[in-house]
Amino acid sequence: MDWTLEVVVLPVSDLDRSISFYRDQVGFDLDHHTVTDQMEFAQLTPPGSGCSIVIGTLPSQQQMSPGSMHGMQLVVSDARAAREELVARGVEASEVNVIDPRDGGTFFGFTDPDGNSWAVQEMKVRAEQPLIPHSTPAN
């Protein structure tokens, strides 16, 4: 049986600011922004990922302090290029750190406006073997 991780609930203090940060600066896709009488939330997905983040006023988010999630991890095929892209969009990111020269041993990090922290790991193999195959345009 396959078990897939689909959503990570991320506690934030300002939904609009967080949507703007993750969509416009980090580059996640905004899947939806939903408003009901009981709650408001948004789901954003990193390009190439099968897992999304959900931010807003869902009951589970109200049980966590904004900025209390640490060590979430993204994977890219080129850490230096990914860092340059984020910095060009105004995201403060740490320097690239090579912990181990083998594939998977290179990292950098960043935090969102609330202090939720992310590690970004370089795995060159993802350029040739993405976990989610890239769709090809229909002819």
MDTraj code that builds the backbone (N, CA, C; nanometers):
import mdtraj as md
import numpy as np

residues = "MET ASP TRP THR LEU GLU VAL VAL VAL LEU PRO VAL SER ASP LEU ASP ARG SER ILE SER PHE TYR ARG ASP GLN VAL GLY PHE ASP LEU ASP HIS HIS THR VAL THR ASP GLN MET GLU PHE ALA GLN LEU THR PRO PRO GLY SER GLY CYS SER ILE VAL ILE GLY THR LEU PRO SER GLN GLN GLN MET SER PRO GLY SER MET HIS GLY MET GLN LEU VAL VAL SER ASP ALA ARG ALA ALA ARG GLU GLU LEU VAL ALA ARG GLY VAL GLU ALA SER GLU VAL ASN VAL ILE ASP PRO ARG ASP GLY GLY THR PHE PHE GLY PHE THR ASP PRO ASP GLY ASN SER TRP ALA VAL GLN GLU MET LYS VAL ARG ALA GLU GLN PRO LEU ILE PRO HIS SER THR PRO ALA ASN".split()
xyz = np.array([
    [0.0835, -0.1170, 0.0000],
    [0.0000, 0.0000, 0.0000],
    [0.0884, 0.1240, 0.0000],
    [0.0590, 0.2207, -0.0881],
    [0.1305, 0.3476, -0.0906],
    [0.0711, 0.4422, 0.0122],
    [0.1562, 0.5171, 0.0781],
    [0.1132, 0.6235, 0.1690],
    [0.1781, 0.7501, 0.1158],
    [0.0995, 0.8487, 0.0839],
    [0.1550, 0.9716, 0.0300],
    [0.1290, 1.0867, 0.1248],
    [0.2266, 1.1734, 0.1363],
    [0.2099, 1.2952, 0.2140],
    [0.1553, 1.4004, 0.1184],
    [0.0367, 1.4506, 0.1455],
    [-0.0304, 1.5426, 0.0543],
    [-0.0257, 1.6874, 0.0996],
    [-0.0367, 1.7118, 0.2311],
    [-0.0481, 1.8488, 0.2817],
    [0.0266, 1.8623, 0.4130],
    [0.0955, 1.9747, 0.4286],
    [0.1542, 2.0138, 0.5557],
    [0.0843, 2.1420, 0.5982],
    [0.0263, 2.1415, 0.7171],
    [-0.0418, 2.2589, 0.7699],
    [0.0636, 2.3490, 0.8322],
    [0.0672, 2.4737, 0.7884],
    [0.1702, 2.5677, 0.8291],
    [0.1070, 2.6849, 0.9035],
    [0.1439, 2.7087, 1.0285],
    [0.0834, 2.8185, 1.1041],
    [0.1458, 2.9540, 1.0693],
    [0.0608, 3.0471, 1.0301],
    [0.1050, 3.1823, 0.9948],
    [0.0139, 3.2840, 1.0631],
    [0.0617, 3.4069, 1.0756],
    [-0.0174, 3.5107, 1.1432],
    [-0.0961, 3.5982, 1.0476],
    [-0.0532, 3.6073, 0.9218],
    [-0.1178, 3.6960, 0.8255],
    [-0.1308, 3.6210, 0.6931],
    [-0.2526, 3.5787, 0.6614],
    [-0.2748, 3.4944, 0.5451],
    [-0.2342, 3.5634, 0.4153],
    [-0.2765, 3.6868, 0.3941],
    [-0.2436, 3.7558, 0.2692],
    [-0.0930, 3.7739, 0.2522],
    [-0.0250, 3.8124, 0.3595],
    [0.1213, 3.8282, 0.3531],
    [0.1880, 3.6950, 0.3205],
    [0.1382, 3.5870, 0.3791],
    [0.1971, 3.4547, 0.3564],
    [0.1700, 3.4048, 0.2156],
    [0.0501, 3.4288, 0.1637],
    [0.0222, 3.3920, 0.0246],
    [0.1199, 3.4652, -0.0662],
    [0.1347, 3.5929, -0.0444],
    [0.2252, 3.6731, -0.1265],
    [0.3690, 3.6207, -0.1169],
    [0.4135, 3.5887, 0.0037],
    [0.5497, 3.5384, 0.0217],
    [0.5700, 3.4070, -0.0536],
    [0.4839, 3.3094, -0.0264],
    [0.5039, 3.1771, -0.0852],
    [0.4774, 3.1755, -0.2357],
    [0.3810, 3.2528, -0.2840],
    [0.3505, 3.2553, -0.4268],
    [0.4495, 3.3429, -0.5037],
    [0.4650, 3.4681, -0.4609],
    [0.5403, 3.5660, -0.5383],
    [0.6909, 3.5608, -0.5149],
    [0.7321, 3.5266, -0.3938],
    [0.8751, 3.5260, -0.3645],
    [0.9361, 3.3865, -0.3729],
    [0.8695, 3.2880, -0.3155],
    [0.9261, 3.1528, -0.3175],
    [0.8911, 3.0807, -0.4479],
    [0.7768, 3.1140, -0.5068],
    [0.7411, 3.0557, -0.6358],
    [0.6458, 2.9382, -0.6309],
    [0.5792, 2.9162, -0.5169],
    [0.4796, 2.8097, -0.5088],
    [0.3584, 2.8496, -0.5928],
    [0.2858, 2.7509, -0.6419],
    [0.1608, 2.7745, -0.7136],
    [0.0472, 2.7872, -0.6128],
    [-0.0369, 2.8892, -0.6286],
    [-0.1555, 2.9043, -0.5441],
    [-0.2640, 2.8158, -0.6031],
    [-0.2944, 2.7046, -0.5362],
    [-0.3955, 2.6106, -0.5847],
    [-0.5355, 2.6648, -0.5621],
    [-0.5573, 2.7206, -0.4445],
    [-0.6854, 2.7849, -0.4160],
    [-0.6745, 2.8704, -0.2906],
    [-0.7624, 2.9687, -0.2818],
    [-0.7790, 3.0556, -0.1646],
    [-0.9280, 3.0509, -0.1348],
    [-0.9636, 2.9890, -0.0250],
    [-1.1028, 2.9608, 0.0079],
    [-1.1465, 3.0402, 0.1300],
    [-1.2634, 3.1012, 0.1189],
    [-1.3220, 3.1754, 0.2304],
    [-1.4613, 3.1197, 0.2552],
    [-1.4882, 3.0800, 0.3801],
    [-1.6220, 3.0368, 0.4208],
    [-1.6623, 3.1199, 0.5416],
    [-1.7819, 3.0960, 0.5916],
    [-1.8256, 3.1664, 0.7118],
    [-1.7432, 3.1273, 0.8338],
    [-1.6858, 3.0069, 0.8323],
    [-1.6119, 2.9559, 0.9479],
    [-1.4607, 2.9742, 0.9398],
    [-1.4064, 2.9848, 0.8183],
    [-1.2609, 2.9877, 0.8069],
    [-1.2172, 3.0461, 0.6733],
    [-1.0871, 3.0759, 0.6667],
    [-1.0235, 3.1199, 0.5435],
    [-0.8897, 3.0479, 0.5338],
    [-0.8612, 2.9911, 0.4171],
    [-0.7351, 2.9193, 0.4018],
    [-0.6932, 2.9172, 0.2563],
    [-0.5653, 2.8884, 0.2349],
    [-0.5097, 2.8775, 0.1005],
    [-0.4198, 2.7553, 0.0944],
    [-0.4161, 2.6941, -0.0228],
    [-0.3270, 2.5810, -0.0470],
    [-0.2305, 2.6213, -0.1568],
    [-0.1013, 2.6014, -0.1294],
    [0.0040, 2.6337, -0.2261],
    [0.0932, 2.5118, -0.2435],
    [0.1411, 2.4915, -0.3672],
    [0.2222, 2.3736, -0.3973],
    [0.3516, 2.4144, -0.4663],
    [0.4654, 2.3658, -0.4169],
    [0.5908, 2.3907, -0.4879],
    [0.5866, 2.3256, -0.6262],
    [0.6389, 2.3913, -0.7295],
    [0.6415, 2.3296, -0.8617],
    [0.7122, 2.1940, -0.8564],
    [0.6507, 2.0928, -0.9159],
    [0.7098, 1.9594, -0.9188],
    [0.6827, 1.8754, -0.7960],
    [0.6058, 1.9275, -0.7001],
    [0.5814, 1.8548, -0.5764],
    [0.4430, 1.7918, -0.5740],
    [0.4322, 1.6802, -0.5061],
    [0.3033, 1.6181, -0.4818],
    [0.2465, 1.6570, -0.3473],
    [0.3197, 1.7364, -0.2710],
    [0.2774, 1.7794, -0.1380],
    [0.2629, 1.9309, -0.1360],
    [0.1589, 1.9783, -0.0717],
    [0.1284, 2.1207, -0.0628],
    [0.1389, 2.1688, 0.0802],
    [0.1368, 2.3011, 0.0952],
    [0.1184, 2.3602, 0.2277],
    [-0.0204, 2.4216, 0.2311],
    [-0.0798, 2.4233, 0.3501],
    [-0.2075, 2.4904, 0.3720],
    [-0.1854, 2.5910, 0.4833],
    [-0.2293, 2.7148, 0.4567],
    [-0.2165, 2.8231, 0.5540],
    [-0.3525, 2.8876, 0.5731],
    [-0.3770, 2.9418, 0.6894],
    [-0.5032, 3.0101, 0.7134],
    [-0.5543, 2.9900, 0.8531],
    [-0.6862, 2.9814, 0.8640],
    [-0.7498, 2.9743, 0.9953],
    [-0.8215, 2.8413, 1.0177],
    [-0.7685, 2.7343, 0.9631],
    [-0.8237, 2.6020, 0.9904],
    [-0.8054, 2.5713, 1.1389],
    [-0.8949, 2.4929, 1.1984],
    [-0.8812, 2.4624, 1.3414],
    [-0.7443, 2.4079, 1.3804],
    [-0.6846, 2.3219, 1.2982],
    [-0.5532, 2.2660, 1.3333],
    [-0.4461, 2.3749, 1.3345],
    [-0.4602, 2.4777, 1.2510],
    [-0.3629, 2.5867, 1.2498],
    [-0.3756, 2.6739, 1.3738],
    [-0.4939, 2.6840, 1.4256],
    [-0.5160, 2.7655, 1.5443],
    [-0.4527, 2.7045, 1.6688],
    [-0.4161, 2.5772, 1.6614],
    [-0.3533, 2.5089, 1.7749],
    [-0.2011, 2.5242, 1.7742],
    [-0.1454, 2.5845, 1.6686],
    [-0.0009, 2.6018, 1.6577],
    [0.0321, 2.7507, 1.6554],
    [0.1441, 2.7868, 1.7089],
    [0.1882, 2.9265, 1.7055],
    [0.2490, 2.9587, 1.5704],
    [0.2158, 3.0755, 1.5133],
    [0.2796, 3.1149, 1.3880],
    [0.4324, 3.1111, 1.4025],
    [0.4974, 3.0534, 1.3037],
    [0.6437, 3.0444, 1.3065],
    [0.6979, 2.9258, 1.3826],
    [0.6117, 2.8334, 1.4241],
    [0.6581, 2.7221, 1.5077],
    [0.7016, 2.5980, 1.4295],
    [0.6907, 2.6013, 1.2968],
    [0.7340, 2.4866, 1.2161],
    [0.8791, 2.5089, 1.1731],
    [0.9635, 2.4116, 1.1992],
    [1.1054, 2.4245, 1.1673],
    [1.1567, 2.2974, 1.1011],
    [1.2488, 2.3160, 1.0075],
    [1.3146, 2.2029, 0.9450],
    [1.2369, 2.1377, 0.8322],
    [1.1340, 2.2039, 0.7816],
    [1.0670, 2.1484, 0.6636],
    [1.1679, 2.1506, 0.5502],
    [1.1556, 2.0562, 0.4594],
    [1.2610, 2.0435, 0.3601],
    [1.2055, 2.0396, 0.2188],
    [1.2682, 2.1172, 0.1340],
    [1.2428, 2.1166, -0.0096],
    [1.3646, 2.0563, -0.0776],
    [1.3462, 1.9975, -0.1954],
    [1.4571, 1.9406, -0.2718],
    [1.4593, 2.0054, -0.4095],
    [1.5776, 2.0443, -0.4529],
    [1.5985, 2.1043, -0.5856],
    [1.7159, 2.0338, -0.6520],
    [1.7256, 2.0481, -0.7836],
    [1.8369, 1.9838, -0.8537],
    [1.9630, 2.0698, -0.8534],
    [1.9491, 2.1998, -0.8216],
    [2.0647, 2.2914, -0.8201],
    [2.0450, 2.3938, -0.7089],
    [2.1121, 2.3738, -0.5974],
    [2.0936, 2.4610, -0.4802],
    [2.1385, 2.6036, -0.5083],
    [2.2482, 2.6202, -0.5763],
    [2.2973, 2.7556, -0.6023],
    [2.2003, 2.8342, -0.6894],
    [2.1485, 2.7712, -0.7939],
    [2.0519, 2.8379, -0.8809],
    [1.9227, 2.8676, -0.8058],
    [1.8782, 2.7738, -0.7221],
    [1.7559, 2.7952, -0.6443],
    [1.7741, 2.9105, -0.5460],
    [1.8891, 2.9154, -0.4803],
    [1.9159, 3.0244, -0.3867],
    [1.9182, 3.1582, -0.4597],
    [1.9866, 3.1642, -0.5746],
    [1.9924, 3.2884, -0.6524],
    [1.8527, 3.3343, -0.6920],
    [1.7667, 3.2415, -0.7296],
    [1.6294, 3.2741, -0.7676],
    [1.5537, 3.3344, -0.6494],
    [1.5670, 3.2725, -0.5326],
    [1.4979, 3.3243, -0.4144],
    [1.5508, 3.4621, -0.3751],
    [1.6809, 3.4780, -0.3730],
    [1.7402, 3.6069, -0.3355],
    [1.6965, 3.7160, -0.4338],
    [1.6904, 3.6831, -0.5629],
    [1.6460, 3.7809, -0.6629],
    [1.5009, 3.8231, -0.6392],
    [1.4216, 3.7361, -0.5756],
    [1.2820, 3.7674, -0.5445],
    [1.2663, 3.8288, -0.4059],
    [1.3778, 3.8576, -0.3403],
    [1.3725, 3.9250, -0.2112],
    [1.3668, 3.8357, -0.0891],
    [1.3935, 3.7073, -0.1044],
    [1.3942, 3.6147, 0.0089],
    [1.5345, 3.6124, 0.0687],
    [1.5433, 3.6302, 0.1993],
    [1.6731, 3.6166, 0.2672],
    [1.7029, 3.4682, 0.2827],
    [1.8154, 3.4252, 0.2293],
    [1.8530, 3.2843, 0.2338],
    [1.9961, 3.2718, 0.2834],
    [2.0211, 3.1641, 0.3554],
    [2.1574, 3.1392, 0.4026],
    [2.2461, 3.1043, 0.2836],
    [2.3754, 3.1042, 0.3082],
    [2.4692, 3.0619, 0.2052],
    [2.4528, 2.9115, 0.1811],
    [2.4915, 2.8661, 0.0639],
    [2.4904, 2.7234, 0.0323],
    [2.6015, 2.6567, 0.1114],
    [2.5687, 2.5455, 0.1750],
    [2.6623, 2.4743, 0.2608],
    [2.6752, 2.3303, 0.2107],
    [2.7966, 2.2885, 0.1776],
    [2.8213, 2.1509, 0.1358],
    [2.8636, 2.0722, 0.2587],
    [2.7739, 1.9908, 0.3082],
    [2.7997, 1.9080, 0.4262],
    [2.8707, 1.7795, 0.3856],
    [2.8330, 1.7282, 0.2692],
    [2.8903, 1.6047, 0.2155],
    [2.8943, 1.6221, 0.0638],
    [3.0067, 1.5927, -0.0016],
    [3.0167, 1.6161, -0.1454],
    [2.9281, 1.5242, -0.2306],
    [2.8770, 1.4165, -0.1726],
    [2.7896, 1.3273, -0.2495],
    [2.6552, 1.3957, -0.2741],
    [2.5839, 1.3492, -0.3759],
    [2.4534, 1.4057, -0.4074],
    [2.3627, 1.3963, -0.2853],
    [2.2998, 1.5064, -0.2525],
    [2.2138, 1.5117, -0.1345],
    [2.2801, 1.5770, -0.0150],
    [2.4067, 1.6144, -0.0271],
    [2.4792, 1.6707, 0.0869],
    [2.4955, 1.8208, 0.0845],
    [2.4244, 1.8905, -0.0046],
    [2.4357, 2.0356, -0.0172],
    [2.3038, 2.0999, 0.0218],
    [2.3111, 2.2035, 0.1080],
    [2.1905, 2.2652, 0.1639],
    [2.2032, 2.4170, 0.1743],
    [2.0891, 2.4840, 0.1797],
    [2.0782, 2.6216, 0.2282],
    [1.9406, 2.6336, 0.2930],
    [1.9128, 2.7461, 0.3538],
    [1.7850, 2.7603, 0.4219],
    [1.7268, 2.8988, 0.4095],
    [1.6000, 2.9095, 0.4445],
    [1.5317, 3.0383, 0.4512],
    [1.4153, 3.0269, 0.5490],
    [1.3629, 3.1398, 0.5904],
    [1.2455, 3.1424, 0.6779],
    [1.1383, 3.2304, 0.6154],
    [1.0139, 3.2027, 0.6516],
    [0.9046, 3.2867, 0.6040],
    [0.8886, 3.4058, 0.6990],
    [0.7995, 3.4996, 0.6697],
    [0.7866, 3.6183, 0.7547],
    [0.7506, 3.5891, 0.9004],
    [0.6913, 3.4725, 0.9291],
    [0.6580, 3.4370, 1.0668],
    [0.7695, 3.3634, 1.1387],
    [0.8697, 3.3149, 1.0635],
    [0.9788, 3.2406, 1.1246],
    [0.9735, 3.0910, 1.1024],
    [0.8742, 3.0415, 1.0267],
    [0.8750, 2.8995, 0.9882],
    [0.9988, 2.8776, 0.9014],
    [1.0768, 2.7740, 0.9302],
    [1.2041, 2.7588, 0.8596],
    [1.2040, 2.6400, 0.7643],
    [1.2774, 2.6603, 0.6564],
    [1.2887, 2.5624, 0.5498],
    [1.4357, 2.5305, 0.5231],
    [1.4652, 2.4037, 0.4994],
    [1.5945, 2.3607, 0.4473],
    [1.5729, 2.3271, 0.3010],
    [1.6675, 2.3644, 0.2177],
    [1.6616, 2.3313, 0.0758],
    [1.7814, 2.2422, 0.0461],
    [1.7545, 2.1203, 0.0027],
    [1.8572, 2.0198, -0.0240],
    [1.8762, 2.0043, -0.1746],
    [2.0001, 2.0000, -0.2148],
    [2.0304, 1.9744, -0.3556],
    [2.0412, 1.8246, -0.3787],
    [1.9642, 1.7772, -0.4756],
    [1.9763, 1.6395, -0.5233],
    [1.9778, 1.6465, -0.6750],
    [2.0978, 1.6420, -0.7310],
    [2.1141, 1.6552, -0.8765],
    [2.0339, 1.5506, -0.9531],
    [2.0126, 1.4348, -0.8932],
    [1.9392, 1.3282, -0.9588],
    [1.7963, 1.3711, -0.9929],
    [1.7413, 1.4691, -0.9205],
    [1.6047, 1.5147, -0.9478],
    [1.5923, 1.5822, -1.0842],
    [1.7020, 1.6326, -1.1380],
    [1.6963, 1.6935, -1.2713],
    [1.6651, 1.5877, -1.3769],
    [1.7158, 1.4667, -1.3572],
    [1.6955, 1.3587, -1.4539],
    [1.5829, 1.2648, -1.4137],
    [1.5599, 1.2522, -1.2833],
    [1.4584, 1.1600, -1.2329],
    [1.3704, 1.2296, -1.1294],
    [1.2811, 1.3197, -1.1736],
    [1.1936, 1.3858, -1.0768],
    [1.0971, 1.2843, -1.0145],
    [1.0572, 1.3093, -0.8906],
    [0.9605, 1.2200, -0.8266],
    [0.8258, 1.2267, -0.8964],
    [0.7892, 1.3459, -0.9416],
    [0.6647, 1.3647, -1.0162],
    [0.7068, 1.3973, -1.1596],
    [0.6803, 1.3094, -1.2539],
    [0.7227, 1.3355, -1.3907],
    [0.6625, 1.4667, -1.4433],
    [0.7425, 1.5421, -1.5150],
    [0.6954, 1.6661, -1.5756],
    [0.6020, 1.6304, -1.6897],
    [0.4908, 1.6984, -1.6978],
    [0.3965, 1.6706, -1.8064],
    [0.4499, 1.7282, -1.9361],
    [0.4181, 1.6610, -2.0432],
    [0.4580, 1.7092, -2.1747],
    [0.3340, 1.7630, -2.2440],
    [0.3474, 1.8727, -2.3171],
    [0.2320, 1.9306, -2.3847],
    [0.1737, 1.8328, -2.4862],
    [0.0410, 1.8302, -2.4945],
    [-0.0261, 1.7447, -2.5925],
    [-0.0069, 1.8016, -2.7319],
    [0.0147, 1.7154, -2.8281],
    [0.0319, 1.7603, -2.9673],
    [-0.0993, 1.7535, -3.0411],
])
top = md.Topology()
chain = top.add_chain()
for i, resn in enumerate(residues, 1):
    res = top.add_residue(resn, chain, resSeq=i)
    for name in ("N", "CA", "C"):
        top.add_atom(name, md.element.get_by_symbol(name[0]), res)
traj = md.Trajectory(xyz[None], top)
